[in-house]
């Protein structure tokens, strides 16, 4: 069972790990939002998503070859 502390987006019930895992498979924040639906409903997680991208944004597109 997921811990509430692991949830980044409560509207879509997405964990930080799920979002981090998706980053290498998309090229941009727009694609990340389209693929996962993170931060597309109430935008309440936008600050947390921004913080996550500061740490992991360098991974955008790394799984695409």
Secondary structure, DSSP 8 states (H G I E B T S, - for coil): ---GGGEEETTTTEEHHHHHHHHTT-SSHHHHHHHH-TTSSS-TTHHHHHHHHHHHGGGTTTT--
